[in-house]
Amino acid sequence: MQTLIGINVGLSALHKGDSIGVHALRKKIAKAQRLVEDSVDAVHRFARGLRPAVLDDLGLLPALHAYCKSLSAKRKLKVQITAFRAVETLDDAGRTVLFRVAQEALTNVVRHAHATKVSLSIREISGAIQMEIYDNGRSFEVEKTLLARNPKRLGLIGMKERIEMVGGSMAIESAPGKGTTVRTKIPFAKGRSIK
């Protein structure tokens, strides 16, 4: 945003500058062009962050496997994935939401739960896709965390909002000695063929 404001200020100064020399004019135009290039790069980085290229290149399940493998390699965390192949027939928004929610839930497990095992399952249940992420780590008070004004809750709220944007729902269960389960459901129409 600051870069765009800088571009606007620079262009405004150029517009008002009546007796600016050619050399100074070229210098200011070059600066504005560099700022535009920086802005384009920032937008591309932001867009890639919203929808990882691996989803387009490989699909949801390979993207989840790659993410979990990377996570397991960095941490002492065993991640088991079970899924049904037809989840790949979801539209781009649905697959992106599932990936981002899984990513956030797994990040929370690493940061807060101190778990040793995680299971991620994706299955079809009565017109919906259910993704369930269970960890054997420390539990937390779900309602208290969601109502508190702290950064920990922002990830949970973000996951919930992503799921609701595609017409789904999310529930979190956490109990001492039993770990935490994040359960999401999004609509799924049967009879679609895999691309």
N, C-alpha and C positions, 0 to 999 in steps of 0.2 A: 504494500500500500504506500509506504514511504517513497519507494522508487517511482511509482506513478505520480505522486505529488511532485517529486523532483522534476520529472519530465514536464509536467504541466507548468511549473514555475519557470523552467528554462525556456519553454516555447512561448510563454507569455512575455518574458523579457525580450526574446527575439522579435516578437510582434511589435512591442513598444519601441524598440531600439531603432531610431530614425537614422542616425549617422554612424552606424557601426561599420568598421572596416571589413573588407572581404576576409582577411586572415582571421580576425576575431569571430566573424560569422561562421566560418568553416569549423573553427575550434568548438564553438557552442553547438553546432549541428552534430559534430562527431560525438560530443559528450551525450547529447540527447539520444543518439543512435545506440550508444553503449548502454544507456539506461533502459532503452526499449529491449535490447537483446537480453539484458539481465532479467527483465520482467518476464519475457517469453520463457527463459530457462526456469524461472521460479514457478510459472504456471504449469509447465510440463512436469516439473518435480512434484507439484501438488496433485496434478491429475494422475500421475503414476501411483502416488500414495493412496488415492481414492480407489483405484482399481488396478491391482497389481497385474503386470503384464503376464505373469505366470498363469493366471486364470484363463486368459485368452489363448496363450500358447499351448498349455497342457490340459487345463480343466481344473475343476474344484478338487477332486480327490487327489490327483498328483500334487497340486499346490499344498493341500493339507499335509500329505505325506512328507513333502520336502520341508515344510515349516516344522513339523513335529520331529523329523530327523535332525534338523539343525538345532532345535531346542534340546533334544536328548543328548546331542554331542556336547553342548555347552554346559549342561547341568546334569546332575545325577538324577535323572528323571526318566522313568520308563513310560512311554506313551503307546497305548494300543488303540488302533483305529479299526472300526468295523463300519461298513457303509454299503448301501445298495447302489448299483451302477446307474440306475435311472435318475439319480439326483442330478446328473450332468445335463438332463433335459430341461432343468429350470432355466428361466430367463437370466440374462446377465445380472440384473438387480438382485435376484434371489441368491444366485451363487456368490455374488460379492458380499452380500449381507452375511451369509453363513460363514464365509471365510473370515471376514472382519470380526464377527462375534467370537468365533473359535480362537482367533488370534488374541483378542482382548482377554478372553477367559483364561487361556493358557498363560498369558503374561501375568495375570493376577495370581494364578497358581504359583508361578515361579517367585513372584515378589512377596506374596503374603502367606501362602499356605504351607510352604516348606514340605510339600508332598514328595513321596518317592514314586508313586504310580498315578497315572491318569488314564482314563478310558474315554475315548471319543466315539460315539456311535451316531450314525445317521440312518434312519429307517423311515419307511412309509407307514403312516397310521391314518386310517379313515380320512382320505382327502387332504392329508397334510404331510409335510416332512417334519420329523422330529429330530433335532440334534440334541444330544445329551452329553455333557462333559462332566465327568465325575472325578474327583481327586480324593486321595486318602490323607490329606493334610489337615492342618488346623482349621477349625470352623470359625465362623464369625456370626455376629448378630445381624441378620439381614436387614430387618426393619430399621434398627438403630443406625446402621451404616448408610442406608438409603436416605434417612431423614437428616443425618448429620451434615454439617457444612465443612467437609474436608475433601481433599483431592481424591481419596480412595473411592468415593462414591461416583465420581465423574465417569469412570470406566463402566460401571454398572448401569448408570443412566444412559450413557451412549449406546451400550449394547441394546438396552430396552427400546430406545428410540429407533435404532436401525431396524430392529425386528418389526416394530409397529408400522414403520414406513412401508413395509411390503405386506401389511395386513396380518401380521403374525402376533404371537404372544410369547412372553418369557416368564419363567418362574425360577426362583433360586431356593434351594433347601440346604441348610447347613446346621449340623448338630455336633456337639462335642463327642469326640471318639468315632464319628461317622463320616467326617469330611464334608465336602460340599458338592452339590450337583446343580449345574446350570442347565435348564431344560428349555429349549425354544421350539416353537412350532410355526411353520409358515404354510400357506395354502399350496396345494399341489394338484394339478389336473392330471388325471390318468389318461392313458391312450396316446401320449406324446411319444414321438420316436426320437431316438438318440441321433444327434446331428452327425 
